[in-house]
Amino acid sequence: MVLSVALTLSVLGTVAALIGNFVIAFVGNAHGIGIPLQVFDVPSTGMAAGGAVVEDVSAEVTVRPQGASPAAGLLYLLMWAPGTVTGLLALFTVVRALGRARSGDRALFSTVTAGHLRRLGWILIAGSIVSAVLDSAAQVMLASMLLTESRPFYPPSGEVVGGVVAGLVALGVSEIVRRGLVLLEEVEATI
């Protein structure tokens, strides 16, 4: 029930974000929605205490294009939409798997559940990698459009590693469930 509500709220949040993206692309938003971008090499003179040196400083700035900007709207969509779709697909898969598992222990430990877990693993792994690549590329292009200085590469966030690790865990659990089913069938066949 809680995950179903979370899925519904996530879909509504995604619709709201799409509307915001539409505003950036086609209406313009002088005082509205901004695009978050990373800025590197922020001046840091005078920040360090005696005996310390500040080496790298980065910050996140919010940039609002003046007037309608379809290119900025599309690139901003590429920054957040793949990760959001990955999360929605993963949450939907978990809701489906748990909905089936509520009918009993036998349904929980089944080939269908193992399939749901395998699907969840691949959604998280592929979605995290694709969203990281698209986010980095979109940030490079947006920074060159909206900032005076940009970098040729923007490192992906730590969420990518978390998504890949969670996907690997889901694949591992699906294999445990699958092998457990094989053992259970062998035990039932000998009895």
FENNOR-V571203 format. One record per pair of residues at least 24 apart in sequence whose C-alpha atoms are under 10 Angstrom apart, sorted by sequence separation. I is the first residue (numbers start at 1). J is the second residue. D is the distance in whole Angstrom. If there is no record, write none. Layout:
I,J,D / I,J,D
This chain:
36,60,6 / 37,61,5 / 38,62,9 / 93,117,8 / 132,156,6 / 35,60,10 / 36,61,6 / 37,62,6 / 94,119,10 / 131,156,9 / 132,157,8 / 35,61,8 / 36,62,4 / 37,63,7 / 90,116,10 / 93,119,8 / 94,120,7 / 132,158,10 / 34,61,9 / 35,62,5 / 36,63,6 / 90,117,10 / 93,120,6 / 129,156,9 / 132,159,9 / 133,160,10 / 34,62,5 / 35,63,5 / 36,64,9 / 92,120,9 / 128,156,10 / 132,160,6 / 33,62,9 / 34,63,5 / 35,64,6 / 90,119,9 / 91,120,9 / 131,160,8 / 132,161,10 / 33,63,9 / 34,64,5 / 35,65,8 / 89,119,10 / 90,120,6 / 93,123,9 / 130,160,9 / 33,64,7 / 34,65,8 / 89,120,8 / 90,121,8 / 128,159,8 / 129,160,7 / 32,64,8 / 33,65,9 / 90,122,9 / 128,160,5 / 129,161,9 / 31,64,8 / 90,123,6 / 127,160,9 / 128,161,8 / 30,64,7 / 86,120,10 / 89,123,7 / 90,124,7 / 128,162,9 / 129,163,9 / 29,64,7 / 30,65,7 / 31,66,10 / 89,124,9 / 125,160,9 / 128,163,6 / 129,164,8 / 28,64,9 / 29,65,7 / 30,66,6 / 87,123,9 / 124,160,9 / 125,161,9 / 127,163,8 / 128,164,6 / 28,65,7 / 29,66,7 / 30,67,7 / 35,72,9 / 86,123,7 / 87,124,8 / 90,127,9 / 125,162,9 / 126,163,9 / 127,164,9 / 128,165,10 / 28,66,7 / 29,67,6 / 30,68,9 / 35,73,9 / 85,123,10 / 86,124,7 / 89,127,9 / 124,162,9 / 125,163,6 / 126,164,8 / 28,67,4 / 29,68,7 / 37,76,10 / 86,125,9 / 124,163,5 / 125,164,5 / 128,167,9 / 24,64,8 / 25,65,9 / 27,67,7 / 28,68,4 / 29,69,10 / 35,75,10 / 36,76,9 / 86,126,9 / 87,127,8 / 123,163,9 / 124,164,6 / 125,165,8 / 127,167,10 / 24,65,8 / 26,67,8 / 27,68,5 / 28,69,7 / 35,76,7 / 83,124,9 / 86,127,5 / 87,128,9 / 123,164,9 / 124,165,9 / 125,166,8 / 126,167,9 / 24,66,9 / 25,67,9 / 26,68,5 / 27,69,8 / 28,70,9 / 34,76,10 / 35,77,10 / 37,79,10 / 85,127,8 / 86,128,7 / 121,163,9 / 122,164,9 / 124,166,7 / 125,167,5 / 24,67,8 / 25,68,5 / 26,69,6 / 27,70,9 / 36,79,10 / 84,127,9 / 121,164,8 / 124,167,5 / 125,168,7 / 23,67,10 / 24,68,6 / 25,69,5 / 26,70,6 / 35,79,10 / 83,127,7 / 84,128,10 / 86,130,9 / 121,165,9 / 122,166,10 / 123,167,7 / 124,168,8 / 23,68,8 / 24,69,6 / 25,70,4 / 26,71,10 / 28,73,10 / 82,127,7 / 83,128,7 / 86,131,8 / 121,166,7 / 122,167,6 / 125,170,10 / 22,68,9 / 23,69,9 / 24,70,7 / 25,71,7 / 82,128,8 / 83,129,9 / 85,131,9 / 120,166,9 / 121,167,4 / 122,168,8 / 124,170,9 / 125,171,10 / 22,69,10 / 23,70,9 / 24,71,9 / 25,72,7 / 26,73,8 / 82,129,10 / 83,130,8 / 84,131,9 / 120,167,7 / 121,168,6 / 22,70,9 / 24,72,7 / 25,73,4 / 82,130,7 / 83,131,5 / 119,167,9 / 120,168,10 / 121,169,7 / 122,170,8 / 21,70,9 / 24,73,5 / 25,74,7 / 82,131,5 / 83,132,8 / 118,167,8 / 120,169,10 / 121,170,5 / 122,171,8 / 23,73,8 / 24,74,9 / 25,75,10 / 81,131,8 / 82,132,9 / 117,167,9 / 118,168,9 / 120,170,7 / 121,171,5 / 21,72,9 / 22,73,7 / 25,76,9 / 80,131,8 / 82,133,10 / 83,134,9 / 118,169,10 / 119,170,9 / 120,171,8 / 121,172,9 / 21,73,6 / 22,74,9 / 24,76,9 / 25,77,10 / 79,131,8 / 80,132,10 / 82,134,8 / 83,135,9 / 117,169,9 / 118,170,6 / 119,171,8 / 121,173,9 / 20,73,9 / 21,74,8 / 24,77,10 / 78,131,8 / 79,132,8 / 81,134,10 / 82,135,8 / 117,170,6 / 118,171,5 / 121,174,9 / 21,75,10 / 78,132,10 / 79,133,9 / 80,134,9 / 81,135,9 / 116,170,9 / 117,171,6 / 118,172,8 / 120,174,9 / 18,73,10 / 21,76,7 / 22,77,9 / 78,133,10 / 79,134,6 / 80,135,7 / 116,171,10 / 117,172,9 / 118,173,8 / 119,174,9 / 21,77,7 / 78,134,6 / 79,135,4 / 114,170,9 / 115,171,9 / 117,173,7 / 118,174,6 / 20,77,10 / 77,134,10 / 78,135,6 / 79,136,8 / 114,171,9 / 117,174,5 / 118,175,8 / 77,135,9 / 78,136,9 / 79,137,8 / 80,138,10 / 114,172,10 / 116,174,8 / 117,175,9 / 18,77,8 / 75,134,9 / 76,135,9 / 78,137,9 / 79,138,6 / 114,173,8 / 115,174,7 / 17,77,9 / 75,135,9 / 78,138,6 / 79,139,7 / 114,174,5 / 115,175,9 / 117,177,9 / 77,138,9 / 78,139,9 / 113,174,8 / 114,175,7 / 18,80,10 / 75,137,9 / 76,138,7 / 112,174,10 / 114,176,8 / 115,177,10 / 17,80,9 / 18,81,9 / 75,138,5 / 76,139,8 / 79,142,10 / 111,174,9 / 114,177,6 / 115,178,9 / 17,81,9 / 74,138,9 / 75,139,8 / 110,174,10 / 113,177,8 / 114,178,6 / 75,140,10 / 76,141,10 / 109,174,10 / 113,178,9 / 114,179,10 / 14,80,10 / 72,138,9 / 75,141,8 / 76,142,8 / 111,177,8 / 112,178,10 / 14,81,8 / 75,142,7 / 109,176,10 / 110,177,7 / 111,178,6 / 114,181,9 / 74,142,10 / 109,177,6 / 110,178,8 / 111,179,10 / 72,141,9 / 73,142,10 / 108,177,9 / 109,178,8 / 14,84,7 / 71,141,10 / 72,142,6 / 110,180,9 / 111,181,8 / 13,84,10 / 14,85,9 / 71,142,9 / 72,143,10 / 109,180,8 / 110,181,7 / 111,182,10 / 109,181,7 / 11,84,9 / 72,145,8 / 10,84,9 / 11,85,9 / 14,88,9 / 71,145,9 / 72,146,9 / 10,85,10 / 106,181,10 / 109,184,10 / 83,159,9 / 87,163,9 / 10,87,9 / 11,88,7 / 83,160,9 / 86,163,9 / 90,167,10 / 10,88,7 / 63,142,10 / 7,87,9 / 8,88,10 / 63,143,9 / 65,145,9 / 66,146,10 / 83,163,10 / 7,88,7 / 10,91,9 / 65,146,7 / 6,88,10 / 7,89,9 / 64,146,8 / 7,90,10 / 63,146,7 / 7,91,6 / 8,92,10 / 63,147,8 / 6,91,8 / 7,92,7 / 6,92,10 / 4,91,9 / 3,91,7 / 4,92,8 / 7,95,8 / 3,92,9 / 6,95,10 / 4,94,10 / 3,94,8 / 4,95,6 / 3,95,6 / 4,96,9 / 2,95,9 / 1,95,9 / 3,98,9 / 4,99,10 / 1,98,10 / 1,99,9 / 38,139,8 / 37,139,7 / 38,140,10 / 36,139,9 / 37,140,9 / 35,139,10 / 39,143,9 / 37,142,8 / 38,143,8 / 36,142,10 / 37,143,7 / 35,142,9 / 36,143,10 / 39,147,9 / 41,149,10 / 37,146,9 / 40,149,9 / 37,147,9 / 39,149,8 / 40,150,8 / 35,146,10 / 39,150,8 / 40,151,8 / 38,150,9 / 39,151,9 / 37,150,10 / 38,151,10 / 40,154,10 / 39,154,10 / 38,154,8 / 37,154,10 / 38,155,10
